[in-house]
Amino acid sequence: MNLLMTGITGAVGMEMARWLAANAPRARVFALIRAASPVVLKARWSKLAAKLWPEGQRPEEGRFVPVLGDITRPGLGLSPEDAERLAGEVTHVIHSAANVELDAPLEEARLCNVEGTRHVFEVVRTFRRLERAAYVSTLFVAGRRPGLFRETDFEHEAGFVNPYEQSKYETEVYVRGLMKELPLAQFRLAYLIGRDTGEVTRYNSMHALLRLLHEGHVGAFPGTPETLMELSSNDYAAAALLTLFREHFQPGRTFHIGSGARGLPLQDFIDISAEVSAETEPRWRQGAFLPPDIVDEDTYTLLRRTLLQTQNKKSHEVIRLGDTMYGHLTASQVFDCQPVQELLGERVPLPPVRELLRDVLRHCMATNWGRNRS
Ligand SMILES: NC(=O)c1ccc[n+]([C@@H]2O[C@H](COP(=O)([O-])OP(=O)(O)OC[C@H]3O[C@@H](n4cnc5c(N)ncnc54)[C@H](OP(=O)(O)O)[C@@H]3O)[C@@H](O)[C@H]2O)c1
């Protein structure tokens, strides 16, 4: 397999690179990476390889080929030589690059996610040996749509919780059209909080929220104690996606990769966060910090309004983050991930999500939320 991958420097991409190096010895990976020049590209790749694989365990020369490109540019900004090489050699594609900032302005999110995906597949159309392609999406294209969300579900008019997921929904509209002409499947992922070891490779809004909770600034979540949180690990997402891509590929299909009904109840999320926070923060042990309450939507709306009238910057920060995430809690969503769990069985087991959250929190605290990383 000659695989073109976008997003290899991201949380999901790095894990896919590790998985491919360990499990697909015959795969050659062309990794599209943005950089100001070929020299910078080389430097970015060396730094990434050093992070991914310890000295002596690096994949042999030529198995990973960095290619300079930017998905926001037509033709990906490829040099004519690279464009011709990819067109003649690539057999498989995984498009994972995206702007995943939940609060990026919609136009910015669209530029990378909708337009960027269009640019990727316009280039893919030129590939003469293409066998299969994957687009990496998110379960949260469900937006504010309540209840069970299946692999076959898509269109809704419930609105979105943040511009990111709106842009990913709009991208799916494009990708679904493209499925009529290309051997293409899409993979919707859960919210990823770290590696199975607890290591956080890229900090996101969930870590920002966990940090504010750890510092005692989160007073309440909307929802019910049983509301499920769709959290998972980078390792599971990468292993599941690549196993499905290689062994269970079906053009035109959408795969749900997440915990589904085995997700983490909101009450457990709060209890674990408080319990682990108490390991390093004495104010939790002394009762000066209290676990957030779980309240109904109306009560939360009132609380939110009251807090916005105060001058407390931290409260405003919590509200801003909550505004980009809590809509999923109040929609009482459950993502149907059973079909993938049945396909993969014990070969790619779900990570134990309670342990994962504990380990991620411990990693965050040990590294001062990513500031003290070596
Ligand atoms: N992480 C999650 O919780 C999650 C959940 C559901 C779905 N997903 C989906 O999974 C995919 C990967 O997400 P992630 O968490 O790995 O994101 P990430 O950690 O933020 O990484 C994003 C990747 O996209 C690349 N990228 C961004 N803009 C680019 C551009 N203009 N040209 C080329 N590359 C560009 C980044 O490269 P640079 O290093 O140059 O920035 C990076 O490699 C996305 O499609 C996302 O929507 C993620």
The ligand as an SDF file (V2000), in Angstrom:
LIG
                    3D

 48 52  0  0  0  0  0  0  0  0999 V2000
   -9.0340   14.8480   18.4560 N   0  0  0  0  0  0  0  0  0  0  0  0
  -10.3250   14.6370   18.5640 C   0  0  0  0  0  0  0  0  0  0  0  0
  -10.8650   14.6280   19.6720 O   0  0  0  0  0  0  0  0  0  0  0  0
  -11.1620   14.3570   17.3380 C   0  0  0  0  0  0  0  0  0  0  0  0
  -12.4740   13.9390   17.5370 C   0  0  0  0  0  0  0  0  0  0  0  0
  -13.2780   13.6690   16.4350 C   0  0  0  0  0  0  0  0  0  0  0  0
  -12.7520   13.8300   15.1460 C   0  0  0  0  0  0  0  0  0  0  0  0
  -11.4780   14.2630   14.9940 N   0  0  0  0  0  0  0  0  0  0  0  0
  -10.9990   14.4310   13.6240 C   0  0  0  0  0  0  0  0  0  0  0  0
   -9.7650   13.7610   13.5000 O   0  0  0  0  0  0  0  0  0  0  0  0
   -8.9280   14.4430   12.5760 C   0  0  0  0  0  0  0  0  0  0  0  0
   -7.5850   14.7010   13.2080 C   0  0  0  0  0  0  0  0  0  0  0  0
   -7.7680   15.5010   14.3600 O   0  0  0  0  0  0  0  0  0  0  0  0
   -6.5990   15.7190   15.4120 P   0  0  0  0  0  0  0  0  0  0  0  0
   -7.1900   15.6450   16.7620 O   0  0  0  0  0  0  0  0  0  0  0  0
   -5.4470   14.8640   15.0540 O   0  0  0  0  0  0  0  0  0  0  0  0
   -6.2640   17.2490   15.1330 O   0  0  0  0  0  0  0  0  0  0  0  0
   -4.9390   18.0440   15.5600 P   0  0  0  0  0  0  0  0  0  0  0  0
   -4.2220   17.3370   16.6240 O   0  0  0  0  0  0  0  0  0  0  0  0
   -5.3280   19.4600   15.7740 O   0  0  0  0  0  0  0  0  0  0  0  0
   -4.0810   17.9620   14.2290 O   0  0  0  0  0  0  0  0  0  0  0  0
   -4.5140   18.5720   13.0570 C   0  0  0  0  0  0  0  0  0  0  0  0
   -3.6330   18.1320   11.9410 C   0  0  0  0  0  0  0  0  0  0  0  0
   -4.0570   18.7670   10.7290 O   0  0  0  0  0  0  0  0  0  0  0  0
   -2.9310   19.4360   10.1630 C   0  0  0  0  0  0  0  0  0  0  0  0
   -3.3420   20.6140    9.4410 N   0  0  0  0  0  0  0  0  0  0  0  0
   -4.1200   21.6280    9.8720 C   0  0  0  0  0  0  0  0  0  0  0  0
   -4.2330   22.5490    8.9220 N   0  0  0  0  0  0  0  0  0  0  0  0
   -3.5250   22.1270    7.8550 C   0  0  0  0  0  0  0  0  0  0  0  0
   -3.2550   22.6420    6.5730 C   0  0  0  0  0  0  0  0  0  0  0  0
   -3.7550   23.8210    6.1880 N   0  0  0  0  0  0  0  0  0  0  0  0
   -2.4990   21.9350    5.7070 N   0  0  0  0  0  0  0  0  0  0  0  0
   -1.9750   20.7300    6.1050 C   0  0  0  0  0  0  0  0  0  0  0  0
   -2.1850   20.1890    7.3060 N   0  0  0  0  0  0  0  0  0  0  0  0
   -2.9500   20.8800    8.1830 C   0  0  0  0  0  0  0  0  0  0  0  0
   -2.0980   19.8200   11.3680 C   0  0  0  0  0  0  0  0  0  0  0  0
   -0.8000   20.1650   10.9380 O   0  0  0  0  0  0  0  0  0  0  0  0
    0.1230   21.2280   11.7550 P   0  0  0  0  0  0  0  0  0  0  0  0
    0.9440   20.4000   12.6950 O   0  0  0  0  0  0  0  0  0  0  0  0
    0.9160   21.8660   10.6820 O   0  0  0  0  0  0  0  0  0  0  0  0
   -0.7910   22.1700   12.4730 O   0  0  0  0  0  0  0  0  0  0  0  0
   -2.1760   18.5290   12.1470 C   0  0  0  0  0  0  0  0  0  0  0  0
   -1.3520   17.5550   11.5830 O   0  0  0  0  0  0  0  0  0  0  0  0
   -9.6670   15.7240   12.1890 C   0  0  0  0  0  0  0  0  0  0  0  0
  -10.2710   15.5420   10.9460 O   0  0  0  0  0  0  0  0  0  0  0  0
  -10.6970   15.8770   13.2770 C   0  0  0  0  0  0  0  0  0  0  0  0
  -11.8350   16.5600   12.8190 O   0  0  0  0  0  0  0  0  0  0  0  0
  -10.6640   14.5260   16.0480 C   0  0  0  0  0  0  0  0  0  0  0  0
  1  2  1  0
  2  3  2  0
  2  4  1  0
  4  5  1  0
  4 48  2  0
  5  6  2  0
  6  7  1  0
  7  8  2  0
  8  9  1  0
  8 48  1  0
  9 10  1  0
  9 46  1  0
 10 11  1  0
 11 12  1  0
 11 44  1  0
 12 13  1  0
 13 14  1  0
 14 15  2  0
 14 16  1  0
 14 17  1  0
 17 18  1  0
 18 19  2  0
 18 20  1  0
 18 21  1  0
 21 22  1  0
 22 23  1  0
 23 24  1  0
 23 42  1  0
 24 25  1  0
 25 26  1  0
 25 36  1  0
 26 27  1  0
 26 35  1  0
 27 28  2  0
 28 29  1  0
 29 30  1  0
 29 35  2  0
 30 31  1  0
 30 32  2  0
 32 33  1  0
 33 34  2  0
 34 35  1  0
 36 37  1  0
 36 42  1  0
 37 38  1  0
 38 39  2  0
 38 40  1  0
 38 41  1  0
 42 43  1  0
 44 45  1  0
 44 46  1  0
 46 47  1  0
M  CHG  2   8   1  16  -1
M  END
$$$$
